[in-house]
Amino acid sequence: MTTIIIKPKSKSETSFLSRLFRKMNIDARIVEEKIPNEETIKAINDVEERKGIRVKDSNELFGQLGI
C-alpha cells in the first residue's frame, strides 16, 4: 500500500480532498497532527537547552512567578 502525505491548509481543503478521493475510489485517511503554537515551541526549546527554572514544589514556583 502506498502512502501519500498531504498537509491541507484549511478545513475546506480537507473537505475537498476527502470528496475527491471518494469519487476516485481511493481509500484515504486524513490524520491531523496537532502543531503547538509559537509560544509553546519556544518553551520546549528553552527546556531542551536547560534554560528553564528548577523548583522544589508548587509553592516555590508560585513565589517565583509572583502569584
ABEGO torsion letter per residue (X at the ends): XBBBBBBBABAAAAAAAAAAAAAAGBBBBBBBBBBBBAAAAAAAAAAAAGABBBBABAAAAAAAAGX
